[in-house]
Amino acid sequence: MTEVANPSRRIAASQVRLAERYPFFAALLMMAPVVITDSVLTAATDGQQLLFNPEFIEPLSADELDGLIVHELLHCALLHIPRRGEREPLLWNIAADIHINGMIREMPLLQLPAGSINEPRLAHLCVEEIYIHIAKSKAVRSLGLTDLMPGDSTSNASASGGGASEGGVGTGAAGAGVDGASAAKDLGAEALGAFWADAMHRAMAIAAMTGRGTIPASIVRAVRETHSPQLDWRTSLWRHIVRTPDDFSGFDRRHVWQGLYVDALENESLDVDVCIDTSGSIDNVQLSLFLAELRGIVGAYPSVRCRLYYADAACHGPFEVDANADFSVAKGGGGTDFQPFFEQTAPTQFTNHAGHDEPRLAIYLTDGEGIFPREAPDRPVLWVVTPGGADSAKFPFGTVVRMRE
């Protein structure tokens, strides 16, 4: 065997560099035991420990090693092992790599080993959503992911604690133990989540004290979505899109790892009436935010078919929504009355792919200040409320979610 440089010293040097460039990750690395072992082909994690093959990391440049370490840290911190549930290990591994590598490529001082999976069309989605895309054979072929899978990666995934994607940015997201019981299994999903939530909090505090480097917004968002009990409104919409015969539609796919697993899609499309509050209490900044949120949804979820309305004391629309075209000019500026929208959009049924009628979802983006209908409509309603908007208790029906600050 060819003699390689001392891998422990290389990891220690990486921590020094990260402390200067990205102190958030340097602090996280202090909380994750590093194991140098040939029991993994490249690099992996069992949910708490980071495992590196010494021969694999030896030829990597300093920036590539830093990127690889951050890659494994993010798999731990974003709880990819317990979130996997019963999903197919290799595809989950690839989905997690796509998500994490997209974030790392936003950090100019980090690199990934040559050949690392890169799929910018999906990287902005959460791991569960990416998994759904690549689990379909057509999607896998179109992304060329079959070319990225080593021929023996399935056996590697079960034997080494994580399938290695080509280029060595293997995740360990398969969740198998290495050299004994895994830390993830020993701690349990709940305890593992608590451990990394605390680690993230402390790492952010340390990074803030140093005053060096910044934490990319995509990572802050991913951390918040993983560890915060509050769901954003896109998460709430996603649970309406994805349904199963076992009626797990009330649970977000990004959080089913906490105890519920949704194994098959019943309906992959959804008809939605979207109403944007254009009353006098909504300023141009809030209106732009509403339109940007809607643009993000129709771009990310082509299965959502939207009819757009604007409403103040009157309801205007419907207007066609096209991800590749400008939205119709907003109309309004008067007082706020929520009733005309619900009156104008009745009846509220649409025919799904199976030929069955089901309620059309209503999404109302508003500050919550207005006149509500006396009776709840016979349809699901999602109130998307601006930061600082009306208290949730004020809404007499529907689900209330809030935009992030």
BANUZA-97822 format. One record per residue (C-alpha): residue number from 1; residue in one letter; x negated, y, z. Coordinates in nm, 4 decimals, m for minus. Last residue first. Example, Ala and Ser with C-alpha at 12.3 -4.5 7.8 and 13.67 -1.06 7.14 Angstrom:
// BANUZA-97822
> 2,s,m1.3670,m0.1060,0.7140
> 1,a,m1.2300,m0.4500,0.7800
END
This chain:
// BANUZA-97822
> 405,e,3.9094,3.7136,0.8292
> 404,r,4.0556,3.3895,0.7000
> 403,m,4.4067,3.3965,0.5632
> 402,r,4.6676,3.2713,0.7982
> 401,v,4.9067,2.9785,0.8043
> 400,v,5.2765,2.9720,0.8979
> 399,t,5.4831,2.6671,0.8089
> 398,g,5.8523,2.7201,0.7421
> 397,f,6.1296,2.8707,0.9509
> 396,p,6.2125,3.1598,1.1859
> 395,f,5.8814,3.3470,1.1392
> 394,k,5.8322,3.5833,1.4347
> 393,a,5.6543,3.3166,1.6405
> 392,s,5.3639,3.3316,1.3950
> 391,d,5.2837,3.6880,1.4980
> 390,a,5.3044,3.9391,1.2156
> 389,g,4.9886,4.0241,1.0226
> 388,g,4.6446,4.0985,1.1667
> 387,p,4.4754,3.8797,0.9071
> 386,t,4.7219,3.8423,0.6179
> 385,v,4.9916,3.5763,0.6388
> 384,v,5.0495,3.2838,0.4042
> 383,w,5.4015,3.1577,0.4778
> 382,l,5.4504,2.8066,0.3369
> 381,v,5.8126,2.7062,0.2811
> 380,p,5.9467,2.3545,0.2204
> 379,r,6.2973,2.3590,0.0713
> 378,d,6.6579,2.3801,0.1858
> 377,p,6.6341,2.7472,0.2725
> 376,a,6.6465,2.8478,0.6412
> 375,e,6.9518,3.0515,0.7306
> 374,r,6.9696,3.4181,0.8297
> 373,p,6.7144,3.5078,0.5637
> 372,f,6.4235,3.7158,0.6981
> 371,i,6.3933,4.0947,0.6887
> 370,g,6.0370,4.2288,0.6806
> 369,e,5.6907,4.2449,0.8342
> 368,g,5.5189,3.9122,0.7736
> 367,d,5.1990,4.0527,0.6237
> 366,t,5.2803,3.8606,0.3090
> 365,l,5.1957,3.5764,0.0709
> 364,y,5.5081,3.3613,0.0339
> 363,i,5.4611,3.0063,m0.0934
> 362,a,5.7757,2.8097,m0.1817
> 361,l,5.7490,2.4372,m0.2576
> 360,r,5.9986,2.2928,m0.5043
> 359,p,6.2073,2.0204,m0.3425
> 358,e,6.2128,1.6762,m0.5043
> 357,d,6.3949,1.5181,m0.7946
> 356,h,6.2667,1.1806,m0.9113
> 355,g,6.1473,1.1011,m1.2651
> 354,a,5.8215,0.9388,m1.1517
> 353,h,5.6146,1.2356,m1.2676
> 352,n,5.8222,1.4734,m1.0547
> 351,t,6.1493,1.6437,m1.1427
> 350,f,6.1948,1.9832,m0.9806
> 349,q,6.4437,2.1020,m0.7209
> 348,t,6.4782,2.4511,m0.5725
> 347,p,6.8118,2.5799,m0.6869
> 346,a,6.7601,2.8626,m0.5902
> 345,t,6.4692,3.0915,m0.6783
> 344,q,6.6742,3.4136,m0.6823
> 343,e,6.8228,3.3674,m0.3364
> 342,f,6.4896,3.2770,m0.1759
> 341,f,6.3211,3.5783,m0.3355
> 340,p,6.6077,3.8144,m0.2520
> 339,q,6.5964,3.7258,0.1214
> 338,f,6.2389,3.8268,0.2098
> 337,d,6.3224,4.1975,0.2396
> 336,t,6.0366,4.4428,0.2697
> 335,g,6.0740,4.8126,0.1879
> 334,g,5.9485,4.9762,m0.1293
> 333,g,5.6245,4.9573,m0.3253
> 332,g,5.7156,4.6976,m0.5847
> 331,k,5.5900,4.5559,m0.9126
> 330,a,5.2605,4.3767,m0.9735
> 329,v,5.1281,4.3634,m1.3287
> 328,s,5.1537,4.0147,m1.4788
> 327,f,4.8553,3.7909,m1.4135
> 326,d,4.5603,3.7922,m1.6510
> 325,a,4.4954,3.4776,m1.8498
> 324,n,4.2804,3.1653,m1.8172
> 323,a,4.4369,3.0211,m1.5007
> 322,d,4.7824,3.0807,m1.6468
> 321,v,5.0777,3.1814,m1.4310
> 320,e,5.4067,3.2659,m1.6025
> 319,f,5.6165,3.5356,m1.4411
> 318,p,5.9456,3.4799,m1.2597
> 317,g,6.0058,3.7590,m1.1875
> 316,h,6.0810,4.0591,m0.9689
> 315,c,6.2550,4.0310,m0.6311
> 314,a,6.4003,4.3332,m0.4580
> 313,a,6.3303,4.4911,m0.1175
> 312,d,5.9602,4.4251,m0.1835
> 311,a,5.8994,4.1230,m0.4029
> 310,y,5.6664,3.9972,m0.6729
> 309,y,5.7289,3.6533,m0.8221
> 308,l,5.4993,3.3937,m0.9793
> 307,r,5.6001,3.0508,m1.1088
> 306,c,5.3220,2.8035,m1.0465
> 305,r,5.2417,2.4519,m1.1693
> 304,v,4.9835,2.2945,m0.9396
> 303,s,4.8041,2.0025,m1.1086
> 302,p,4.5358,2.2423,m1.2343
> 301,y,4.4156,2.2804,m0.8748
> 300,a,4.0886,2.4737,m0.8595
> 299,g,4.1720,2.7460,m1.1114
> 298,v,4.5370,2.7802,m1.0135
> 297,i,4.4337,2.8023,m0.6485
> 296,g,4.1485,3.0484,m0.6914
> 295,r,4.3640,3.2828,m0.8987
> 294,l,4.6301,3.2746,m0.6267
> 293,e,4.3717,3.3682,m0.3642
> 292,a,4.2409,3.6484,m0.5863
> 291,l,4.5946,3.7787,m0.6380
> 290,f,4.6625,3.7882,m0.2647
> 289,l,4.3270,3.9560,m0.1943
> 288,s,4.3944,4.2187,m0.4614
> 287,l,4.7286,4.2903,m0.2958
> 286,q,4.5589,4.3195,0.0436
> 285,v,4.3056,4.5693,m0.0923
> 284,n,4.5751,4.7629,m0.2789
> 283,d,4.7804,4.8130,0.0367
> 282,i,5.0746,4.6034,0.1546
> 281,s,5.3032,4.7931,0.3934
> 280,g,5.4822,4.9604,0.0999
> 279,s,5.6161,4.6281,m0.0230
> 278,t,5.4390,4.4156,m0.2831
> 277,d,5.4671,4.0803,m0.1019
> 276,i,5.3551,3.8077,m0.3407
> 275,c,5.5946,3.5203,m0.4070
> 274,v,5.4717,3.1853,m0.5327
> 273,d,5.7260,2.9264,m0.6473
> 272,v,5.5493,2.5928,m0.6696
> 271,d,5.5846,2.2780,m0.8775
> 270,l,5.3441,2.0038,m0.7695
> 269,s,5.1386,1.7432,m0.9480
> 268,e,4.9350,1.4415,m0.8406
> 267,n,5.2164,1.2369,m0.6919
> 266,e,5.1888,0.9108,m0.5008
> 265,l,4.8147,0.9189,m0.4499
> 264,a,4.6566,0.6237,m0.2729
> 263,d,4.4512,0.5552,0.0408
> 262,v,4.5313,0.8297,0.2856
> 261,y,4.3325,0.7631,0.6005
> 260,l,4.4323,0.8804,0.9449
> 259,g,4.2237,0.9052,1.2596
> 258,q,3.9857,1.1984,1.2492
> 257,w,3.8798,1.1029,0.8972
> 256,v,4.2178,1.2424,0.7845
> 255,h,4.0772,1.5933,0.8282
> 254,r,3.9651,1.6909,0.4766
> 253,r,4.2636,1.5044,0.3340
> 252,d,4.5007,1.7338,0.5224
> 251,f,4.7852,1.5576,0.6982
> 250,g,5.1579,1.6093,0.6660
> 249,s,5.1740,1.4125,0.3434
> 248,f,5.0981,1.0865,0.5269
> 247,d,5.4326,0.9519,0.4142
> 246,d,5.3283,0.5871,0.3671
> 245,p,5.4177,0.6087,m0.0040
> 244,t,5.1451,0.8702,m0.0354
> 243,r,5.1272,1.2435,m0.0924
> 242,v,4.8622,1.4850,m0.2144
> 241,i,4.9918,1.8174,m0.3443
> 240,h,5.1665,1.9172,m0.0226
> 239,r,4.8547,1.8379,0.1815
> 238,w,4.6540,2.0521,m0.0591
> 237,l,4.8769,2.3552,0.0063
> 236,s,4.7990,2.3373,0.3774
> 235,t,4.4279,2.3129,0.3021
> 234,r,4.4561,2.6149,0.0742
> 233,w,4.6217,2.7977,0.3633
> 232,d,4.3277,2.7565,0.5977
> 231,l,4.3480,2.4994,0.8729
> 230,q,4.2882,2.5865,1.2369
> 229,p,4.1374,2.2982,1.4334
> 228,s,3.7896,2.4304,1.3515
> 227,h,3.5011,2.1857,1.3157
> 226,t,3.5076,2.0806,0.9521
> 225,e,3.6716,2.3891,0.7997
> 224,r,3.4487,2.6221,0.9997
> 223,v,3.1347,2.4328,0.9056
> 222,a,3.2305,2.4343,0.5372
> 221,r,3.3028,2.8090,0.5496
> 220,v,2.9742,2.8916,0.7221
> 219,i,2.7978,2.6716,0.4673
> 218,s,2.9607,2.8463,0.1708
> 217,a,2.8830,3.1860,0.3242
> 216,p,2.5105,3.1130,0.3216
> 215,i,2.3454,3.1473,0.6655
> 214,t,2.1007,3.4360,0.6567
> 213,g,1.7304,3.4706,0.7211
> 212,r,1.5611,3.6207,1.0203
> 211,g,1.7266,3.8120,1.3054
> 210,t,1.5916,3.5600,1.5535
> 209,m,1.8851,3.6012,1.7915
> 208,a,2.1457,3.5335,1.5225
> 207,a,1.9697,3.2124,1.4183
> 206,i,1.9639,3.0925,1.7787
> 205,a,2.3359,3.1610,1.8199
> 204,m,2.4132,2.9839,1.4909
> 203,a,2.2088,2.6841,1.6036
> 202,r,2.3890,2.6734,1.9387
> 201,h,2.7330,2.6717,1.7783
> 200,m,2.6270,2.4151,1.5201
> 199,a,2.4873,2.1840,1.7881
> 198,d,2.8081,2.2128,1.9913
> 197,a,3.0202,2.1220,1.6894
> 196,w,2.7661,1.8487,1.6131
> 195,f,2.8037,1.6794,1.9519
> 194,a,3.1814,1.7263,1.9652
> 193,g,3.2233,1.5639,1.6252
> 192,l,3.0022,1.2739,1.7288
> 191,a,3.2067,1.2339,2.0469
> 190,e,3.5302,1.2181,1.8494
> 189,a,3.3949,0.9892,1.5783
> 188,g,3.2441,0.7371,1.8199
> 187,l,2.9140,0.7833,1.9978
> 186,d,2.7770,0.4335,1.9477
> 185,k,2.9174,0.4009,1.5969
> 184,a,2.7709,0.7312,1.4841
> 183,a,2.4422,0.6537,1.6528
> 182,s,2.4178,0.3409,1.4445
> 181,a,2.3812,m0.0004,1.6022
> 180,g,2.0556,m0.1702,1.5118
> 179,d,1.7770,m0.1171,1.2650
> 178,v,1.9914,0.1065,1.0467
> 177,g,2.3658,0.1257,1.0934
> 176,a,2.6034,0.1555,0.8011
> 175,g,2.7713,0.4910,0.7509
> 174,a,2.7938,0.4964,0.3758
> 173,a,2.7252,0.8657,0.4132
> 172,g,2.3616,0.7783,0.4522
> 171,t,2.3043,1.0606,0.2151
> 170,g,2.0664,0.9737,m0.0602
> 169,v,1.8859,1.2741,m0.2047
> 168,g,1.6165,1.0506,m0.3423
> 167,g,1.5997,1.1543,m0.7040
> 166,e,1.8771,0.9171,m0.8001
> 165,s,2.1391,0.8890,m0.5304
> 164,a,2.0437,0.6721,m0.2407
> 163,g,2.3194,0.4646,m0.0878
> 162,g,2.3298,0.4991,0.2860
> 161,g,2.2576,0.3086,0.6012
> 160,s,2.0047,0.0744,0.4536
> 159,a,2.1814,m0.2526,0.3952
> 158,s,2.5296,m0.1562,0.2921
> 157,a,2.4245,0.1335,0.0751
> 156,n,2.1320,m0.0530,m0.0709
> 155,s,2.3607,m0.3293,m0.1879
> 154,t,2.5752,m0.0757,m0.3684
> 153,s,2.2706,0.1101,m0.4959
> 152,d,2.1221,m0.1913,m0.6782
> 151,g,2.1588,m0.0585,m1.0327
> 150,p,2.0706,0.2929,m0.9324
> 149,m,2.3659,0.5270,m0.9857
> 148,l,2.2940,0.8505,m1.1677
> 147,d,2.3812,0.7235,m1.5147
> 146,t,2.7219,0.6122,m1.3864
> 145,l,2.7646,0.9699,m1.2711
> 144,g,2.7822,1.0964,m1.6275
> 143,l,3.0373,1.3545,m1.5255
> 142,s,3.2733,1.2504,m1.8041
> 141,r,3.2325,0.8824,m1.7142
> 140,v,3.3155,0.9363,m1.3472
> 139,a,3.6131,1.1543,m1.4359
> 138,k,3.7490,0.8951,m1.6756
> 137,s,3.7077,0.6206,m1.4165
> 136,k,3.9019,0.8030,m1.1467
> 135,a,3.7128,0.7891,m0.8185
> 134,i,3.5159,1.0928,m0.9343
> 133,h,3.8040,1.3365,m0.8972
> 132,i,3.9436,1.1870,m0.5766
> 131,y,3.5984,1.1933,m0.4160
> 130,i,3.5571,1.5598,m0.5073
> 129,e,3.8802,1.6340,m0.3198
> 128,e,3.7632,1.4522,m0.0077
> 127,v,3.4255,1.6251,m0.0248
> 126,c,3.5737,1.9762,m0.0275
> 125,l,3.5753,2.1606,m0.3582
> 124,h,3.3148,2.4215,m0.4568
> 123,a,3.0761,2.1514,m0.5848
> 122,l,3.3207,2.0221,m0.8448
> 121,r,3.2358,2.2154,m1.1602
> 120,p,2.8839,2.2749,m1.0269
> 119,e,2.7928,1.9049,m1.0651
> 118,n,2.4293,1.8486,m0.9714
> 117,i,2.3006,1.5135,m0.8478
> 116,s,1.9314,1.5222,m0.7688
> 115,g,1.7069,1.4293,m1.0611
> 114,a,1.4009,1.6115,m0.9324
> 113,p,1.3931,1.6487,m0.5551
> 112,l,1.5915,1.9448,m0.4206
> 111,q,1.4566,2.2943,m0.3718
> 110,l,1.4903,2.5506,m0.0952
> 109,l,1.3806,2.9140,m0.0809
> 108,p,1.6581,3.0387,m0.3119
> 107,m,1.9516,2.9019,m0.1096
> 106,e,2.2565,2.8701,m0.3378
> 105,r,2.1218,2.5376,m0.4658
> 104,i,2.1624,2.4035,m0.1127
> 103,m,2.5378,2.4641,m0.1229
> 102,g,2.5862,2.2771,m0.4495
> 101,n,2.3644,1.9974,m0.3203
> 100,i,2.5998,1.9566,m0.0252
> 99,h,2.9178,1.9163,m0.2264
> 98,i,2.7704,1.6959,m0.4995
> 97,d,2.5924,1.4799,m0.2407
> 96,a,2.9151,1.4286,m0.0443
> 95,a,3.0961,1.3168,m0.3586
> 94,i,2.8102,1.0791,m0.4463
> 93,n,2.8146,0.9176,m0.1022
> 92,w,3.1933,0.8909,m0.1125
> 91,l,3.1593,0.7138,m0.4477
> 90,l,2.9028,0.4736,m0.3032
> 89,p,3.0918,0.4024,0.0183
> 88,e,3.4399,0.3310,m0.1250
> 87,r,3.6794,0.5017,0.1161
> 86,e,3.7836,0.3366,0.4398
> 85,g,3.7129,0.6332,0.6668
> 84,r,3.4577,0.8614,0.5049
> 83,r,3.5124,1.1423,0.7567
> 82,p,3.3209,0.9502,1.0248
> 81,i,3.0073,0.9463,0.8061
> 80,h,3.0432,1.2891,0.6470
> 79,l,3.0480,1.4722,0.9790
> 78,l,2.9683,1.8168,0.8354
> 77,a,2.6764,1.8519,1.0775
> 76,c,2.5340,1.5107,0.9950
> 75,h,2.5584,1.5360,0.6176
> 74,l,2.4328,1.8931,0.6503
> 73,l,2.1208,1.7779,0.8324
> 72,e,2.0472,1.5249,0.5567
> 71,h,2.0529,1.7937,0.2868
> 70,v,1.8580,2.0379,0.5047
> 69,i,1.5822,1.7769,0.5331
> 68,l,1.5835,1.7192,0.1562
> 67,g,1.5664,2.0921,0.0851
> 66,d,1.2690,2.1380,0.3185
> 65,l,1.0989,1.8400,0.1552
> 64,e,1.1588,1.9936,m0.1868
> 63,d,1.0190,2.3288,m0.0724
> 62,a,0.7024,2.1623,0.0623
> 61,s,0.6552,1.9610,m0.2566
> 60,l,0.7551,1.5968,m0.2553
> 59,p,0.4885,1.3336,m0.3265
> 58,e,0.4843,1.1940,0.0321
> 57,i,0.8609,1.2037,0.0938
> 56,f,0.9334,0.8725,m0.0763
> 55,e,0.6338,0.6854,0.0619
> 54,p,0.7235,0.7868,0.4173
> 53,n,1.0887,0.6708,0.3935
> 52,f,1.2910,0.9187,0.5926
> 51,l,1.5671,0.8699,0.8500
> 50,l,1.7551,1.1547,1.0174
> 49,q,1.9338,1.0542,1.3380
> 48,q,2.2857,1.1648,1.4322
> 47,g,2.5304,1.0440,1.1710
> 46,d,2.3367,0.7386,1.0631
> 45,t,2.1288,0.9461,0.8264
> 44,a,1.9450,0.8687,0.5051
> 43,a,1.6289,0.9290,0.3066
> 42,t,1.4548,0.7361,0.0298
> 41,l,1.4581,0.3566,0.0241
> 40,v,1.5635,0.3128,0.3845
> 39,s,1.4159,0.0493,0.6190
> 38,d,1.0711,0.1946,0.5411
> 37,t,1.0954,0.4147,0.8489
> 36,i,1.0063,0.7594,0.9783
> 35,v,1.2794,0.8511,1.2277
> 34,v,1.3733,1.2131,1.3021
> 33,p,1.5931,1.2874,1.6027
> 32,a,1.8496,1.5621,1.5303
> 31,m,1.8781,1.8473,1.7833
> 30,m,1.5543,2.0248,1.6893
> 29,l,1.6584,1.9968,1.3242
> 28,l,1.9666,2.2036,1.3981
> 27,a,1.7487,2.4884,1.5254
> 26,a,1.5321,2.4765,1.2118
> 25,f,1.8504,2.4739,1.0057
> 24,f,1.9795,2.7985,1.1587
> 23,p,1.6296,2.9453,1.1488
> 22,y,1.6447,2.9561,0.7663
> 21,r,1.3271,3.1159,0.6305
> 20,e,1.0878,3.1515,0.9223
> 19,a,1.2203,2.8659,1.1357
> 18,l,1.2612,2.6634,0.8161
> 17,r,0.8902,2.6934,0.7467
> 16,v,0.8002,2.5782,1.0982
> 15,q,1.0449,2.2871,1.0728
> 14,s,0.8887,2.1835,0.7432
> 13,a,0.5459,2.1751,0.9062
> 12,a,0.6831,1.9372,1.1704
> 11,i,0.8294,1.7135,0.8976
> 10,r,0.4925,1.7115,0.7186
> 9,r,0.3140,1.6276,1.0442
> 8,s,0.5463,1.3333,1.0998
> 7,p,0.4846,1.2138,0.7429
> 6,n,0.1060,1.1828,0.7874
> 5,a,m0.0127,1.1825,0.4265
> 4,v,0.0126,0.8530,0.2400
> 3,e,m0.2215,0.5576,0.2066
> 2,t,m0.1339,0.3438,m0.0934
> 1,m,0.0000,0.0000,0.0000
END
